């Protein structure tokens, strides 16, 4: 049995393997970028004995259950910071600038390109299409 070959977009390969200063900065902040483009946020109980180690591989020990939080599709207060799924649903044509307003330390050109790369993602398409529904408060998303 063989695993399917992964075909990463060339831009992602360059981000991950590049050596210039801009790409090194991305690599140093890769978890921040990853979390910023996630559809949900995660809630866990951490065993703090393993949280701040100076040697070895960084690990998180999860106890009991992992919870994924799915925020409201529309921010309850437009002045609040948008999170997770809201970037894809609420005002999708301004997604890059909304992301930069939330986390200005990220590189604008990288964020814009990542937004562009995410457009064909079926989940992004689904959420973007939801934004055109009338009476969106009458709907909910169920994750199974």
DRENKEDO-359858 format. One line per 10 residues: number of its first residue (from 1); for each residue z, x, y of N, C-alpha, C. Coordinates in pm, 1 decimal. Layout:
<recs>
NUM> Z/X/Y/Z/X/Y/Z/X/Y; ...
</recs>
This chain:
<recs>
1> 0.0/85.0/-117.2/0.0/0.0/0.0/0.0/90.0/124.1; -82.3/54.7/221.2/-92.4/130.4/344.7/-55.1/42.4/462.6; 4.2/103.9/561.0/32.5/32.2/684.6/-93.5/25.1/768.3; -107.0/-81.1/843.8/-221.9/-93.9/933.3/-213.8/13.3/1040.9; -327.5/68.5/1073.4/-332.3/171.6/1176.0/-298.5/110.2/1311.3; -213.0/178.0/1383.5/-174.7/130.9/1516.4/-278.1/177.7/1617.7; -320.7/88.4/1700.2/-415.8/124.6/1804.5/-350.8/98.8/1939.9; -286.4/200.0/1989.4/-225.6/190.6/2121.8/-333.2/206.8/2227.7; -321.5/133.9/2336.0/-413.6/158.3/2447.1/-399.6/303.1/2494.5; -510.2/362.7/2533.4/-511.5/502.0/2577.2/-408.6/526.4/2687.1
11> -393.5/431.9/2778.3/-297.8/449.4/2888.1/-155.2/466.4/2835.1; -117.0/389.1/2733.2/17.0/404.2/2675.9/33.6/539.9/2608.7; -69.2/584.6/2539.3/-63.9/717.0/2476.3/-42.9/823.9/2583.0; -114.6/812.4/2693.9/-99.8/908.8/2803.1/40.5/903.5/2862.6; 95.1/782.8/2879.5/230.7/770.8/2932.8/332.2/839.5/2842.5; 315.0/822.5/2714.0/412.8/873.9/2618.2/398.4/1023.8/2595.2; 275.7/1075.0/2601.3/253.1/1215.5/2565.7/222.7/1305.0/2684.4; 203.6/1248.5/2802.3/165.1/1327.2/2919.5/272.0/1426.0/2962.6; 228.8/1527.5/3036.9/322.2/1632.9/3077.0/336.3/1648.9/3228.0; 259.9/1574.8/3308.4/276.4/1592.7/3452.7/405.1/1523.9/3499.4
21> 444.0/1548.3/3622.6/573.3/1502.8/3674.0/588.4/1350.9/3668.8; 483.9/1279.3/3705.3/489.4/1132.6/3705.1/512.4/1078.9/3563.8; 443.3/1137.5/3466.5/456.5/1091.5/3328.5/590.7/1132.2/3268.8; 641.2/1248.0/3308.0/775.6/1290.0/3264.1/881.4/1192.8/3316.9; 863.4/1148.2/3440.2/956.8/1051.1/3498.0/952.8/920.7/3418.0; 832.7/875.8/3380.4/820.9/756.6/3295.5/895.2/778.6/3163.9; 873.3/893.2/3100.9/935.9/922.5/2972.6/1088.4/924.1/2983.9; 1139.1/974.9/3096.2/1283.9/976.2/3117.9/1339.6/835.4/3138.3; 1256.1/744.7/3185.9/1300.6/608.0/3214.3/1238.8/506.6/3117.7; 1193.4/552.5/3002.1/1117.9/465.6/2911.7/1198.2/343.1/2868.1
31> 1329.4/358.5/2847.8/1410.3/242.1/2809.1/1418.7/140.3/2922.4; 1422.3/188.2/3045.9/1424.8/97.6/3160.8/1295.8/17.5/3167.0; 1181.9/85.6/3151.4/1053.1/15.1/3150.1/1048.0/-84.7/3033.9; 1091.1/-41.7/2916.7/1088.6/-128.6/2799.0/1172.7/-254.5/2822.3; 1293.4/-236.9/2872.5/1379.7/-351.9/2899.4/1320.8/-442.0/3007.5; 1255.3/-381.3/3104.7/1200.8/-457.1/3217.3/1082.8/-544.9/3175.2; 1013.7/-507.3/3068.4/899.7/-585.5/3021.1/934.0/-670.9/2898.8; 1059.7/-676.1/2860.8/1101.7/-757.2/2746.2/1095.2/-905.7/2780.2; 1077.3/-987.1/2680.1/1074.5/-1132.2/2699.6/1215.2/-1190.8/2701.0; 1307.7/-1125.9/2632.8/1446.2/-1171.9/2626.7/1537.9/-1054.2/2654.2
41> 1663.9/-1083.3/2676.8/1763.1/-976.5/2684.2/1851.7/-988.8/2561.4; 1923.0/-883.2/2532.3/2000.4/-879.6/2409.4/2148.6/-872.0/2444.1; 2227.8/-940.5/2366.5/2372.5/-932.6/2381.0/2431.1/-884.5/2250.1; 2512.4/-780.4/2257.3/2572.9/-726.0/2136.1/2716.7/-687.3/2164.9; 2793.3/-673.6/2059.5/2926.7/-615.7/2069.3/2914.4/-471.6/2023.5; 2945.1/-378.4/2111.7/2931.5/-236.5/2077.6/3064.2/-180.0/2030.6; 3057.6/-91.7/1934.5/3173.2/-15.2/1892.0/3180.8/104.7/1985.2; 3271.6/100.3/2081.4/3276.6/201.5/2186.8/3312.4/340.2/2135.6; 3360.7/351.6/2013.0/3389.8/484.3/1958.2/3262.7/567.5/1945.0; 3148.8/500.8/1932.7/3023.0/571.7/1911.9/2933.5/570.0/2034.8
51> 2982.3/513.2/2142.5/2896.6/487.2/2256.9/2871.5/610.2/2344.2; 2966.2/698.4/2358.4/2954.0/808.9/2454.1/2966.4/944.1/2384.1; 2884.2/966.4/2286.9/2884.1/1093.4/2213.5/2795.2/1194.3/2284.8; 2836.1/1320.8/2282.8/2756.9/1426.5/2345.1/2664.0/1495.1/2245.9; 2683.7/1472.6/2117.9/2603.4/1541.1/2017.8/2537.6/1440.0/1925.2; 2423.5/1477.2/1871.9/2356.5/1393.4/1773.9/2272.3/1284.1/1836.3; 2226.5/1196.4/1751.8/2137.6/1088.5/1791.6/2218.9/977.6/1857.7; 2166.9/924.9/1968.6/2231.8/811.6/2035.1/2220.4/689.6/1944.9; 2332.2/628.3/1915.8/2330.5/510.5/1829.2/2412.7/398.6/1890.9; 2383.1/279.3/1848.2/2462.8/162.4/1883.1/2500.3/96.9/1751.4
61> 2627.4/77.5/1730.3/2672.3/9.1/1609.5/2694.2/-137.4/1645.4; 2621.6/-223.8/1579.9/2629.6/-366.8/1607.9/2723.1/-431.1/1506.8; 2815.1/-511.5/1558.5/2905.7/-585.0/1471.5/2872.0/-733.5/1479.4; 2876.6/-798.4/1369.3/2852.4/-941.8/1358.6/2707.8/-976.1/1387.3; 2680.7/-1036.3/1501.3/2546.7/-1086.7/1526.3/2487.0/-1026.6/1652.3; 2355.8/-1023.0/1653.5/2282.5/-987.8/1774.8/2235.2/-1119.0/1835.8; 2252.5/-1132.1/1965.4/2210.2/-1252.9/2035.0/2098.0/-1218.4/2131.0; 1993.4/-1296.6/2130.0/1886.1/-1282.0/2227.8/1901.5/-1392.7/2330.7; 1907.1/-1353.4/2456.0/1920.9/-1450.7/2563.9/1784.0/-1480.3/2622.5; 1753.2/-1605.5/2632.1/1628.8/-1649.5/2693.0/1667.4/-1725.7/2819.0
71> 1641.6/-1666.0/2932.7/1679.4/-1727.4/3059.5/1593.8/-1849.2/3089.4; 1635.3/-1925.9/3189.6/1554.8/-2038.6/3235.9/1416.9/-1988.4/3276.4; 1316.1/-2072.2/3258.9/1180.6/-2033.2/3297.1/1167.8/-2014.4/3447.7; 1237.2/-2096.6/3522.3/1233.1/-2088.1/3668.5/1371.0/-2046.2/3716.5; 1378.8/-1945.0/3803.4/1510.4/-1906.1/3855.7/1577.5/-2026.0/3923.4; 1704.5/-2045.9/3896.1/1776.9/-2158.1/3955.5/1782.3/-2147.2/4107.0; 1793.3/-2025.7/4154.5/1795.3/-1999.7/4298.0/1686.8/-1896.3/4325.0; 1581.7/-1930.9/4399.0/1470.4/-1837.5/4420.5/1511.9/-1703.7/4481.9; 1628.7/-1698.5/4546.4/1672.9/-1570.8/4603.1/1738.4/-1482.1/4497.5; 1767.8/-1538.3/4379.1/1824.7/-1457.5/4271.5/1718.5/-1365.6/4212.8
81> 1764.0/-1257.0/4158.0/1675.2/-1162.1/4092.4/1614.2/-1225.3/3967.1; 1483.9/-1212.7/3950.9/1419.0/-1264.6/3830.2/1447.4/-1171.5/3712.7; 1443.6/-1228.4/3593.7/1469.3/-1150.1/3473.4/1375.7/-1192.9/3361.2; 1356.1/-1103.4/3268.0/1291.5/-1129.2/3139.9/1170.5/-1221.5/3148.2; 1183.8/-1335.5/3085.3/1074.4/-1430.9/3068.9/1024.1/-1486.8/3202.1; 1108.5/-1487.5/3304.0/1071.3/-1546.0/3433.0/954.2/-1472.7/3497.7; 942.7/-1343.5/3475.2/830.9/-1268.0/3532.7/696.9/-1319.9/3481.6; 694.4/-1360.5/3355.7/569.9/-1406.2/3295.0/536.8/-1549.9/3333.5; 638.4/-1626.8/3364.0/619.0/-1769.3/3388.9/612.3/-1803.4/3537.3; 708.3/-1756.2/3611.9/723.1/-1795.5/3751.5/637.4/-1705.0/3839.2
91> 538.8/-1760.0/3903.9/452.6/-1686.5/3996.5/383.6/-1567.9/3927.9; 310.2/-1592.0/3816.6/253.0/-1481.2/3739.4/151.2/-1396.8/3815.6; 83.7/-1453.0/3916.4/-15.2/-1374.2/3989.9/50.1/-1267.2/4077.4; 181.0/-1276.9/4100.0/253.0/-1175.8/4177.7/353.8/-1100.4/4090.3; 325.6/-1094.8/3961.3/420.8/-1037.4/3867.8/457.5/-892.5/3900.6; 358.9/-809.8/3929.9/387.9/-668.2/3956.7/478.5/-653.1/4078.5; 447.3/-722.9/4187.1/530.9/-710.1/4307.3/669.3/-770.0/4283.9; 678.2/-879.2/4208.2/809.7/-935.3/4175.4/892.1/-836.4/4094.0; 827.2/-768.1/4001.0/897.7/-667.1/3921.3/945.9/-551.9/4009.3; 861.1/-509.0/4101.2/899.0/-398.1/4189.2/1013.6/-438.7/4282.5
101> 1016.4/-562.9/4326.6/1127.1/-609.9/4409.9/1258.4/-607.8/4333.5; 1250.3/-632.0/4204.3/1370.0/-634.5/4121.2/1418.9/-494.1/4088.0; 1327.1/-403.6/4063.3/1362.9/-267.7/4022.3/1274.3/-167.6/4095.5; 1302.4/-142.4/4224.1/1212.0/-60.6/4306.0/1203.1/86.7/4266.0; 1292.2/134.4/4180.5/1285.1/276.8/4142.7/1173.5/305.1/4041.6; 1112.3/198.8/3987.4/999.9/218.7/3896.1/875.0/254.9/3975.1; 781.4/320.4/3910.2/656.2/360.7/3973.4/562.5/239.8/3982.6; 520.0/206.8/4104.0/437.2/88.4/4127.8/308.2/91.0/4047.1; 239.7/204.5/4045.1/110.9/210.0/3974.4/129.0/191.5/3823.9; 238.7/242.2/3768.9/265.3/224.0/3625.6/297.3/77.8/3597.0
111> 380.1/16.4/3680.6/414.6/-124.9/3661.3/289.2/-211.3/3668.8; 203.8/-186.3/3767.1/80.4/-265.0/3780.4/-7.6/-251.0/3656.8; -19.9/-130.0/3605.1/-103.5/-107.9/3486.7/-41.3/-172.5/3362.4; 91.0/-165.8/3348.4/156.4/-229.0/3233.9/142.2/-381.2/3239.4; 151.4/-438.1/3358.7/128.4/-582.6/3374.4/-12.4/-617.1/3327.7; -109.0/-536.7/3368.9/-248.7/-558.5/3328.7/-265.0/-546.1/3177.0; -199.5/-446.6/3116.6/-209.5/-427.5/2971.6/-145.7/-542.2/2894.0; -46.4/-607.0/2952.3/23.5/-716.5/2884.5/-52.6/-848.9/2890.0; -150.0/-861.4/2978.8/-219.4/-989.6/2997.7/-276.1/-1050.5/2869.3; -340.1/-973.3/2780.0/-394.6/-1035.8/2658.2/-289.6/-1065.9/2550.8
121> -165.3/-1027.0/2572.4/-60.0/-1054.8/2475.7/-46.6/-1206.5/2458.5; -45.2/-1256.5/2334.5/-41.0/-1402.0/2314.4/82.7/-1468.3/2374.4; 194.5/-1398.7/2377.4/314.9/-1456.3/2437.7/300.5/-1464.6/2589.0; 241.0/-1362.8/2648.4/216.6/-1365.1/2793.0/120.9/-1478.7/2827.0; 14.9/-1492.4/2749.2/-80.2/-1601.7/2772.7/-11.3/-1737.7/2762.4; 71.7/-1754.6/2661.2/143.9/-1880.3/2642.4/232.5/-1910.0/2763.0; 311.4/-1812.4/2804.7/403.3/-1833.8/2916.5/328.8/-1855.4/3047.3; 220.8/-1783.1/3067.5/141.8/-1801.3/3189.1/81.8/-1941.4/3193.0; 33.8/-1989.2/3079.2/-21.4/-2124.8/3073.4/85.7/-2231.1/3096.6; 207.9/-2204.0/3054.9/316.6/-2298.9/3079.5/339.9/-2320.6/3228.6
131> 312.0/-2218.3/3306.9/339.5/-2229.3/3450.6/253.3/-2335.6/3518.0; 147.0/-2379.7/3451.9/61.2/-2482.7/3510.7/104.5/-2624.8/3472.5; 205.4/-2637.4/3387.9/252.1/-2770.1/3347.6/325.9/-2839.4/3461.6; 304.9/-2968.0/3471.7/384.4/-3046.5/3565.9/515.2/-3084.4/3497.3; 618.0/-3107.9/3575.3/749.0/-3148.4/3522.9/799.1/-3051.4/3416.1; 794.3/-2924.2/3446.6/832.4/-2822.3/3348.6/977.6/-2838.9/3303.2; 1060.2/-2903.1/3383.6/1199.2/-2925.7/3344.1/1210.6/-3016.8/3222.1; 1104.7/-3088.7/3190.2/1106.1/-3177.8/3074.4/1076.7/-3103.8/2943.7; 1047.9/-2974.7/2950.1/1010.8/-2896.0/2832.6/1117.7/-2792.0/2801.7; 1117.0/-2746.0/2678.7/1201.7/-2634.0/2640.1/1128.5/-2553.0/2534.6
141> 1171.1/-2427.4/2519.5/1110.6/-2338.3/2420.5/1211.0/-2320.3/2307.7; 1165.7/-2337.0/2186.3/1249.3/-2320.3/2069.2/1200.6/-2197.4/1993.6; 1291.0/-2103.6/1970.8/1257.7/-1982.7/1894.8/1318.9/-1998.2/1756.3; 1235.7/-1984.5/1655.3/1285.1/-1996.7/1517.2/1281.0/-1864.3/1447.8
</recs>
